[in-house]
Amino acid sequence: MGRKKIHLTEQDRAQAAQLSRIKYEGSERSVFYLKFSPILLFILFRGQKKRQTYAAKKNRCKQPHVDVDGGPVVTPKILVDTDEVPVLTPEIVEDAAFCLPTQHPLFEYTRAECTSDGTSDGLAPYTQPPPYPEGHYWSVPDAERPFMDREELEVCIHGFLSGREARSEEMMRDAFKTHGAKAMSRQWKEGCWSAMETWKDAKQAEKRAGDDVDGISRSMFVLHRRWAARKLVRLCTLAELQQS
């Protein structure tokens, strides 16, 4: 005659297995041998540490690889707890996955200008997200604008934001080298959450504006929202620490 079933359902069995695993991973069997064998104590403490390390790795959340600039972001072999940084939802990942018009002359021009001195001559107010004041398109004379139409404006803003990103990430890398990862971890976490709020704010502003905006403002809503997602992804995956 077979053994009597301990668990009536598959769900009960799975829950019992999970509880047993949690208990095992946090066990401290070495306490019993404290006064008898220091060598055995060391061995069992080492076993406990290995079990806890394995549990921590298993329960951590790997950040997804995201395609930006036409290729995947190579995530460093660093895993972060989802309690410490925002979770990259599919919507955020999709927003961040866009290619930059790197082959366009205007992209290189505006990127080089921003990377060297941070200037944005002729691009205001579009270097910031909408809403814009009435008559914004004509606030800058034609002779001072580096773009001729909305498509070229988008290219210019992509170039400007790419240059600003390069400057910001270079400063971040220098700070990590100077102060070390441990000292910078708090600033990094705060930056991740700040980037998440920026992306949420961009979504809400776009939603509030609805369809009652001109074509340029609508394009800028999308462009700045996607750049906010890109910054969030690069922060959370530590991609910004990689030298491009």
C-alpha positions as CSV (number, residue, x, y, z in Angstrom):
1,M,0.0,0.0,0.0
2,G,1.3,3.4,-1.0
3,R,2.0,6.3,1.3
4,K,-0.9,8.6,2.3
5,K,-0.9,11.9,0.3
6,I,0.3,14.8,2.4
7,H,-0.8,17.5,0.0
8,L,-4.3,17.2,-1.5
9,T,-3.7,19.5,-4.4
10,E,-0.8,20.5,-6.7
11,Q,-1.0,24.1,-5.3
12,D,-0.6,22.8,-1.7
13,R,2.4,20.8,-2.8
14,A,4.0,23.8,-4.6
15,Q,3.4,26.1,-1.5
16,A,4.9,23.5,0.8
17,A,8.0,23.2,-1.4
18,Q,8.5,26.9,-1.5
19,L,8.2,27.2,2.3
20,S,10.7,24.4,2.7
21,R,13.1,26.1,0.2
22,I,12.9,29.4,2.0
23,K,13.5,27.7,5.4
24,Y,16.5,25.9,4.0
25,E,18.1,29.0,2.4
26,G,17.8,30.9,5.6
27,S,18.8,28.1,8.0
28,E,21.6,28.4,10.5
29,R,22.6,24.8,11.3
30,S,26.1,25.9,12.6
31,V,24.7,27.2,15.9
32,F,24.3,23.7,17.2
33,Y,28.0,22.9,16.8
34,L,29.3,26.2,18.2
35,K,31.1,24.7,21.3
36,F,32.1,21.4,19.8
37,S,34.0,22.0,16.6
38,P,35.3,25.4,15.4
39,I,36.4,23.7,12.1
40,L,32.9,22.2,11.5
41,L,31.4,25.6,12.5
42,F,33.4,27.3,9.7
43,I,32.4,24.7,7.1
44,L,28.7,25.0,8.0
45,F,28.8,28.8,8.0
46,R,30.4,28.7,4.6
47,G,27.6,26.4,3.4
48,Q,25.0,28.7,4.9
49,K,26.6,31.7,3.0
50,K,26.5,29.7,-0.2
51,R,22.9,28.9,0.2
52,Q,22.0,32.5,0.9
53,T,24.1,33.8,-2.0
54,Y,22.3,31.3,-4.3
55,A,18.9,32.4,-3.0
56,A,19.8,36.1,-3.5
57,K,20.9,35.5,-7.1
58,K,17.8,33.4,-7.9
59,N,15.4,36.0,-6.5
60,R,16.9,39.0,-8.2
61,C,15.4,40.5,-11.3
62,K,17.6,40.7,-14.4
63,Q,17.1,44.0,-16.4
64,P,16.1,43.4,-20.0
65,H,18.3,44.2,-23.0
66,V,16.9,47.1,-24.9
67,D,17.5,48.0,-28.5
68,V,18.7,51.5,-28.9
69,D,20.6,53.2,-31.7
70,G,19.9,50.1,-33.8
71,G,21.6,47.6,-31.5
72,P,21.1,46.1,-28.1
73,V,22.3,47.7,-24.9
74,V,24.9,45.4,-23.4
75,T,23.9,45.2,-19.8
76,P,26.8,44.8,-17.3
77,K,26.8,41.7,-15.2
78,I,25.3,43.5,-12.3
79,L,21.9,42.5,-11.0
80,V,19.8,45.0,-9.0
81,D,16.8,44.5,-6.7
82,T,13.5,45.8,-8.0
83,D,12.9,47.3,-4.6
84,E,15.9,49.7,-5.1
85,V,15.3,50.9,-8.7
86,P,12.2,51.2,-10.9
87,V,11.0,48.1,-12.8
88,L,11.4,48.5,-16.5
89,T,7.9,47.7,-17.8
90,P,7.3,46.7,-21.4
91,E,5.9,50.1,-22.1
92,I,9.1,51.8,-21.0
93,V,11.2,49.4,-22.9
94,E,9.2,50.0,-26.1
95,D,9.5,53.8,-25.6
96,A,13.2,53.5,-25.2
97,A,13.7,51.3,-28.3
98,F,14.3,53.8,-31.1
99,C,17.1,54.5,-33.6
100,L,18.9,57.8,-33.8
101,P,19.3,59.5,-37.2
102,T,23.1,59.4,-36.9
103,Q,23.7,59.6,-40.6
104,H,21.9,62.9,-41.0
105,P,24.3,66.0,-41.2
106,L,22.1,68.0,-38.9
107,F,22.3,65.3,-36.2
108,E,26.1,65.4,-36.2
109,Y,26.1,69.2,-36.3
110,T,23.7,69.7,-33.3
111,R,25.3,66.9,-31.3
112,A,28.8,68.3,-31.8
113,E,27.6,71.8,-30.7
114,C,25.9,70.5,-27.6
115,T,28.7,68.1,-26.7
116,S,31.3,70.9,-26.9
117,D,29.6,73.8,-25.1
118,G,26.0,72.8,-24.4
119,T,24.6,75.5,-26.7
120,S,21.3,75.1,-28.6
121,D,21.2,78.2,-30.9
122,G,18.0,78.3,-32.9
123,L,16.5,75.2,-31.3
124,A,14.6,76.9,-28.4
125,P,12.0,76.1,-27.1
126,Y,12.2,72.6,-28.5
127,T,15.1,71.4,-26.4
128,Q,12.5,71.2,-23.6
129,P,9.2,69.2,-23.8
130,P,5.9,70.9,-24.6
131,P,3.6,72.7,-24.0
132,Y,5.0,75.7,-25.9
133,P,3.7,79.3,-25.9
134,E,1.5,80.4,-28.8
135,G,3.4,81.2,-31.9
136,H,6.4,79.2,-30.8
137,Y,7.5,78.2,-34.3
138,W,8.0,81.8,-35.3
139,S,9.8,82.9,-32.1
140,V,13.1,82.3,-33.8
141,P,13.9,84.0,-37.2
142,D,14.3,81.7,-40.2
143,A,17.9,82.7,-40.6
144,E,18.8,81.5,-37.1
145,R,17.0,78.1,-37.4
146,P,19.2,75.2,-38.5
147,F,16.1,73.3,-39.6
148,M,13.6,73.9,-42.5
149,D,10.7,71.7,-41.5
150,R,9.4,69.4,-38.7
151,E,11.4,66.4,-39.9
152,E,14.7,68.4,-39.7
153,L,13.6,69.8,-36.3
154,E,13.3,66.3,-35.0
155,V,16.7,65.4,-36.3
156,C,18.2,68.5,-34.6
157,I,16.6,67.8,-31.3
158,H,17.7,64.1,-31.4
159,G,21.3,65.4,-32.0
160,F,21.0,68.0,-29.2
161,L,19.7,65.5,-26.7
162,S,22.3,62.9,-27.8
163,G,25.0,65.5,-27.1
164,R,23.5,66.4,-23.7
165,E,23.4,62.7,-22.9
166,A,27.0,62.3,-23.8
167,R,28.0,65.2,-21.5
168,S,25.9,63.9,-18.6
169,E,27.1,60.3,-18.8
170,E,30.8,61.4,-19.1
171,M,30.3,63.3,-15.8
172,M,28.6,60.3,-14.2
173,R,31.5,58.0,-15.2
174,D,34.0,60.5,-13.8
175,A,32.1,60.7,-10.6
176,F,32.1,56.9,-10.3
177,K,35.8,56.8,-10.9
178,T,36.5,59.5,-8.4
179,H,34.2,58.5,-5.5
180,G,33.6,54.8,-6.2
181,A,30.5,52.8,-6.8
182,K,29.6,52.5,-3.1
183,A,29.6,56.2,-2.5
184,M,27.7,56.8,-5.7
185,S,25.0,54.1,-5.3
186,R,22.6,56.4,-3.5
187,Q,22.9,59.1,-6.2
188,W,22.4,56.5,-8.8
189,K,19.2,55.1,-7.2
190,E,17.8,58.6,-6.8
191,G,18.6,59.3,-10.4
192,C,16.7,56.2,-11.5
193,W,13.6,57.2,-9.6
194,S,13.9,60.8,-10.8
195,A,14.0,59.5,-14.4
196,M,11.0,57.4,-13.8
197,E,9.0,60.5,-12.6
198,T,10.2,62.5,-15.7
199,W,8.9,59.8,-18.0
200,K,5.5,59.6,-16.1
201,D,5.2,63.4,-16.2
202,A,5.8,63.4,-20.0
203,K,3.1,60.8,-20.4
204,Q,0.6,62.8,-18.3
205,A,1.4,66.0,-20.1
206,E,0.9,64.4,-23.5
207,K,-2.4,62.9,-22.3
208,R,-3.7,66.2,-20.9
209,A,-2.9,68.0,-24.2
210,G,-4.9,65.4,-26.2
211,D,-5.4,66.2,-29.9
212,D,-5.7,69.9,-29.4
213,V,-2.1,70.7,-30.3
214,D,-0.2,71.5,-33.5
215,G,1.8,68.9,-35.4
216,I,5.2,70.1,-34.1
217,S,4.0,70.0,-30.4
218,R,2.6,66.5,-30.9
219,S,6.0,65.3,-32.4
220,M,7.9,66.9,-29.5
221,F,5.6,65.2,-26.9
222,V,6.5,61.8,-28.4
223,L,10.2,62.6,-28.9
224,H,10.8,63.9,-25.4
225,R,8.8,61.1,-23.8
226,R,10.9,58.5,-25.6
227,W,14.1,60.2,-24.6
228,A,12.9,60.2,-21.0
229,A,12.4,56.4,-21.3
230,R,15.8,56.1,-22.9
231,K,17.5,57.9,-19.9
232,L,15.6,55.7,-17.5
233,V,16.7,52.5,-19.2
234,R,20.3,53.5,-19.5
235,L,20.3,54.4,-15.8
236,C,18.7,51.3,-14.5
237,T,20.8,49.0,-16.7
238,L,24.0,51.0,-15.9
239,A,24.5,51.3,-19.7
240,E,25.5,54.9,-19.2
241,L,28.7,53.8,-17.5
242,Q,29.9,52.1,-20.7
243,Q,32.3,54.1,-22.7
244,S,30.8,54.5,-26.2
